[in-house]
Amino acid sequence: MISTGQLIFALCFVVAFVIVMIFSYRKDKRLHKKHYKNSFWILVGFLVFVGALLLIKWYLK
């Protein structure tokens, strides 16, 4: 079982990790907009590709 100390540590770790991630993202937000301008289309293409693979799998079953 998980002890109370472990639960408190996990909660503090998650809170600190989320705070650091938010701070880091805000710090690099301008750079992300400059260098990763059209990366959304890569995600869309990847999802379409995975969807096509799933459709082919279900069709051939």
N, CA, C and O of each residue as an XYZ file, in Angstrom:
244
protein
N       0.833     -1.193      0.000
C       0.000      0.000      0.000
C       0.876      1.255      0.000
O       2.063      1.227      0.325
N       0.246      2.322     -0.370
C       0.938      3.609     -0.410
C       0.774      4.282      0.947
O      -0.338      4.417      1.457
N       1.895      4.701      1.521
C       1.833      5.350      2.826
C       1.439      6.818      2.657
O       1.441      7.348      1.546
N       1.109      7.453      3.749
C       0.717      8.858      3.729
C       1.863      9.743      3.259
O       1.648     10.708      2.525
N       3.073      9.417      3.679
C       4.239     10.190      3.263
C       4.468     10.099      1.755
O       4.801     11.094      1.112
N       4.288      8.913      1.201
C       4.450      8.741     -0.244
C       3.380      9.511     -1.010
O       3.668     10.102     -2.050
N       2.164      9.508     -0.510
C       1.075     10.241     -1.143
C       1.326     11.747     -1.109
O       1.075     12.436     -2.098
N       1.809     12.254     -0.005
C       2.132     13.676      0.106
C       3.272     14.037     -0.839
O       3.227     15.070     -1.507
N       4.291     13.189     -0.893
C       5.407     13.432     -1.805
C       4.934     13.453     -3.252
O       5.317     14.342     -4.014
N       4.107     12.486     -3.641
C       3.603     12.422     -5.012
C       2.790     13.665     -5.341
O       2.928     14.218     -6.432
N       1.962     14.104     -4.436
C       1.151     15.301     -4.657
C       2.028     16.542     -4.806
O       1.807     17.349     -5.709
N       3.019     16.701     -3.930
C       3.933     17.844     -4.028
C       4.737     17.789     -5.326
O       4.967     18.821     -5.958
N       5.165     16.594     -5.725
C       5.939     16.441     -6.950
C       5.103     16.832     -8.165
O       5.585     17.556     -9.037
N       3.866     16.366     -8.233
C       2.995     16.687     -9.367
C       2.731     18.178     -9.439
O       2.783     18.760    -10.522
N       2.450     18.806     -8.315
C       2.198     20.249     -8.295
C       3.434     21.010     -8.756
O       3.325     21.915     -9.583
N       4.598     20.661     -8.241
C       5.836     21.345     -8.631
C       6.142     21.118    -10.106
O       6.564     22.043    -10.801
N       5.934     19.894    -10.592
C       6.203     19.585    -11.989
C       5.295     20.403    -12.916
O       5.759     20.944    -13.920
N       4.030     20.493    -12.587
C       3.097     21.264    -13.410
C       3.477     22.742    -13.402
O       3.424     23.393    -14.445
N       3.851     23.273    -12.270
C       4.250     24.683    -12.183
C       5.487     24.950    -13.038
O       5.537     25.946    -13.760
N       6.481     24.070    -12.963
C       7.703     24.238    -13.757
C       7.387     24.129    -15.250
O       7.932     24.893    -16.047
N       6.518     23.194    -15.644
C       6.159     23.039    -17.053
C       5.429     24.275    -17.575
O       5.692     24.713    -18.695
N       4.526     24.840    -16.794
C       3.820     26.063    -17.208
C       4.805     27.207    -17.354
O       4.741     27.956    -18.328
N       5.710     27.352    -16.408
C       6.702     28.417    -16.473
C       7.592     28.262    -17.699
O       7.872     29.239    -18.393
N       8.038     27.037    -17.967
C       8.903     26.788    -19.127
C       8.176     27.056    -20.430
O       8.755     27.626    -21.354
N       6.916     26.653    -20.518
C       6.158     26.879    -21.740
C       5.973     28.370    -21.993
O       6.133     28.835    -23.122
N       5.640     29.112    -20.958
C       5.459     30.563    -21.131
C       6.758     31.244    -21.537
O       6.747     32.198    -22.314
N       7.865     30.758    -21.016
C       9.164     31.331    -21.341
C       9.506     31.111    -22.811
O      10.079     31.996    -23.446
N       9.163     29.940    -23.365
C       9.513     29.594    -24.741
C       8.381     29.805    -25.738
O       8.500     29.385    -26.889
N       7.307     30.431    -25.337
C       6.138     30.569    -26.202
C       6.457     31.318    -27.494
O       5.993     30.924    -28.564
N       7.220     32.361    -27.412
C       7.563     33.151    -28.597
C       8.418     32.341    -29.576
O       8.215     32.401    -30.789
N       9.375     31.583    -29.032
C      10.212     30.734    -29.880
C       9.391     29.638    -30.568
O       9.628     29.329    -31.736
N       8.435     29.056    -29.853
C       7.606     28.009    -30.441
C       6.787     28.553    -31.599
O       6.650     27.883    -32.623
N       6.242     29.749    -31.458
C       5.463     30.342    -32.547
C       6.332     30.615    -33.771
O       5.853     30.535    -34.903
N       7.597     30.935    -33.551
C       8.491     31.256    -34.660
C       8.961     29.995    -35.386
O       8.931     29.947    -36.616
N       9.390     28.987    -34.649
C      10.027     27.827    -35.253
C       9.059     26.700    -35.609
O       9.356     25.892    -36.489
N       7.917     26.633    -34.947
C       6.979     25.533    -35.173
C       5.643     26.079    -35.674
O       4.578     25.744    -35.156
N       5.731     26.926    -36.690
C       4.560     27.636    -37.184
C       3.457     26.708    -37.675
O       2.314     26.847    -37.239
N       3.753     25.775    -38.556
C       2.726     24.928    -39.151
C       2.805     23.480    -38.674
O       2.476     22.565    -39.429
N       3.229     23.265    -37.455
C       3.357     21.899    -36.953
C       1.995     21.250    -36.718
O       1.913     20.028    -36.597
N       0.941     22.033    -36.652
C      -0.399     21.487    -36.483
C      -0.749     20.548    -37.631
O      -1.412     19.534    -37.414
N      -0.317     20.867    -38.842
C      -0.638     20.044    -40.010
C       0.060     18.690    -39.958
O      -0.441     17.712    -40.513
N       1.204     18.625    -39.299
C       1.883     17.342    -39.129
C       1.047     16.447    -38.220
O       0.921     15.249    -38.472
N       0.484     17.016    -37.178
C      -0.395     16.264    -36.280
C      -1.634     15.782    -37.024
O      -2.039     14.629    -36.872
N      -2.238     16.653    -37.827
C      -3.419     16.270    -38.599
C      -3.071     15.124    -39.557
O      -3.818     14.151    -39.659
N      -1.949     15.240    -40.250
C      -1.522     14.183    -41.171
C      -1.287     12.875    -40.461
O      -1.669     11.819    -40.967
N      -0.666     12.921    -39.299
C      -0.410     11.716    -38.517
C      -1.721     11.053    -38.097
O      -1.860      9.834    -38.199
N      -2.679     11.846    -37.626
C      -3.971     11.293    -37.208
C      -4.733     10.696    -38.387
O      -5.378      9.657    -38.243
N      -4.667     11.340    -39.549
C      -5.309     10.794    -40.749
C      -4.649      9.464    -41.132
O      -5.341      8.508    -41.483
N      -3.335      9.400    -41.067
C      -2.608      8.176    -41.386
C      -2.996      7.037    -40.443
O      -3.258      5.923    -40.897
N      -3.035      7.305    -39.146
C      -3.401      6.277    -38.175
C      -4.852      5.856    -38.399
O      -5.173      4.670    -38.318
N      -5.728      6.818    -38.679
C      -7.123      6.484    -38.967
C      -7.244      5.608    -40.198
O      -8.036      4.666    -40.211
N      -6.465      5.907    -41.245
C      -6.490      5.086    -42.463
C      -6.013      3.674    -42.161
O      -6.591      2.713    -42.669
N      -4.979      3.526    -41.350
C      -4.502      2.192    -40.982
C      -5.574      1.408    -40.224
O      -5.755      0.213    -40.455
N      -6.274      2.079    -39.330
C      -7.337      1.402    -38.578
C      -8.483      0.994    -39.498
O      -9.028     -0.102    -39.364
N      -8.850      1.871    -40.434
C      -9.917      1.525    -41.374
C      -9.514      0.329    -42.243
O     -10.327     -0.562    -42.488
N      -8.279      0.309    -42.700
C      -7.801     -0.819    -43.509
C      -7.826     -2.112    -42.679
O      -8.207     -3.170    -43.180
N      -7.419     -2.014    -41.415
C      -7.403     -3.182    -40.552
C      -8.807     -3.728    -40.372
O      -9.018     -4.935    -40.483
N      -9.781     -2.849    -40.093
C     -11.152     -3.294    -39.890
C     -11.768     -3.809    -41.201
O     -12.569     -4.743    -41.180
N     -11.406     -3.217    -42.314
C     -11.954     -3.641    -43.605
C     -11.455     -5.028    -43.989
O     -12.217     -5.826    -44.534
N     -10.199     -5.326    -43.716
C      -9.611     -6.603    -44.102
C      -9.916     -7.736    -43.115
O      -9.584     -8.889    -43.388
N     -10.526     -7.436    -42.003
C     -10.821     -8.464    -41.004
C     -11.911     -9.387    -41.441
O     -12.273    -10.307    -40.707
